[in-house]
Amino acid sequence: MSRVYNFSAGPSMLPEEVLKKAAAEMLDYEGSGQSVMEMSHRSKVYDSIIKGAESLLRELMNIPDNYKVLFLQGGASTQFAAIPLNFMNGSGKADFIITGQWAKKAFSEAKKYGDVKAVASSEDEVYTYIPKTSKEDFRSDADYVYICMNNTIYGTVYKELPDTGDVPLIADISSCFLSEPLDVTKFGMVYGGAQKNVAPAGLTIAIIREDLLGKARDITPTMLNYQIHADNDSLYNTPPCYTIYICKLVLEWIKNLGGLEKMKELNEAKAKMLYDFLDNSKLFKGTVRKEDRSLMNVPFVTGNEELDAKFVKESTAAGLVNLKGHRTVGGMRASIYNAMPIEGVKALVEFMEKFEKENG
Ligand SMILES: *Cc1c(COP(=O)(O)O)cnc(C)c1O
């Protein structure tokens, strides 16, 4: 068996230990005589999986008791509608910072439900930076301010959160979930699709401050009403059972590594290796402003489309896969999520060095 280093933006690599444990437990989970895929979501044995996943998440992220943790479906994209339906219920206003396609999609969806305002945008420079804002930029009567914390496509991240005063901040953390410690108390809600850093596709996790719940619009579909899911401990209907189980294994893996502080340390070491190389290379260069660089997604280019294509082709042949950049950015992108081992980044940098010698 030979496994590749997969630099995909998502779905992405899972820790090998997790895959092995899942394989070992596939036919008979803890003496139950069944696979987790087969068991009732109302069974005692499954209850300990979903409760275990929640309590591990609470422990690792230090989530306070006044926040609900919801295991949902529909991907991050479904929350683009659920968020306005649940929270745009006071003034009917929401302010957005447009830092890329995901923020823009969330903005366009919310527009269907109320008075949305794009307070700042970095579209002018192809989203290669995080725009600066101050408290005065936001409407003080807005129901929430929305940001996309880590911009998967463009490779930027918020290092400092916008000051929104008393207006709750809601963040899409899909591509930086569990990559480093996060102060949940700074947010009204954070949420993300699991397939980047937490589990396989099919699960969306939302962490919501309780006082914001219970005010969904009457027209809100039941399945999009966060209060319903909170009241039913994420078991209103059948949850993505197996994905939640893998999520629990990933959380155990992070805990055994030493938690989110340690995860951050490992992620910083990986990102530094790649960024240092890019900063010193004569052929490759990073596309993002240094101060806004993501730890998770690293876009880079040679400046020559043919060379970029050659790089993608040759790197794939060398077992470094999915390095092609997003179609709107071009070039390359290395997504180096939690499960990417440092050996994978090392292999990538060595490959880039070799490519530069041959083509520089
Ligand atoms: C991948 C991604 C999404 C889309 O997630 P889906 O689960 O496919 O809907 C949204 N936001 C960010 C930041 C992402 O990286």
The ligand as a Tripos MOL2 file, in Angstrom:
@<TRIPOS>MOLECULE
LIG
   15    15     1     0     0
SMALL
NO_CHARGES

@<TRIPOS>ATOM
      1 C1        -15.2650   24.4610    2.1640 C.3       1 LIG1
      2 C2        -15.8030   25.7050    2.7450 C.ar      1 LIG1
      3 C3        -17.1750   26.0110    2.7100 C.ar      1 LIG1
      4 C4        -18.1790   25.1470    2.0190 C.3       1 LIG1
      5 O1        -18.4350   24.0420    2.7720 O.3       1 LIG1
      6 P1        -19.5710   22.9920    2.3440 P.3       1 LIG1
      7 O2        -19.5630   22.1030    3.5370 O.co2     1 LIG1
      8 O3        -19.1060   22.3320    1.0900 O.co2     1 LIG1
      9 O4        -20.8400   23.7180    2.1610 O.co2     1 LIG1
     10 C5        -17.5940   27.1680    3.3250 C.ar      1 LIG1
     11 N1        -16.7310   27.9760    3.9440 N.ar      1 LIG1
     12 C6        -15.4030   27.7230    3.9780 C.ar      1 LIG1
     13 C7        -14.4900   28.6640    4.6810 C.3       1 LIG1
     14 C8        -14.9100   26.5740    3.3890 C.ar      1 LIG1
     15 O5        -13.5900   26.3240    3.4320 O.3       1 LIG1
@<TRIPOS>BOND
     1     1     2 1
     2     2     3 ar
     3     2    14 ar
     4     3     4 1
     5     3    10 ar
     6     4     5 1
     7     5     6 1
     8     6     7 2
     9     6     8 1
    10     6     9 1
    11    10    11 ar
    12    11    12 ar
    13    12    13 1
    14    12    14 ar
    15    14    15 1
@<TRIPOS>SUBSTRUCTURE
     1 LIG1         1 GROUP 0 **** ****
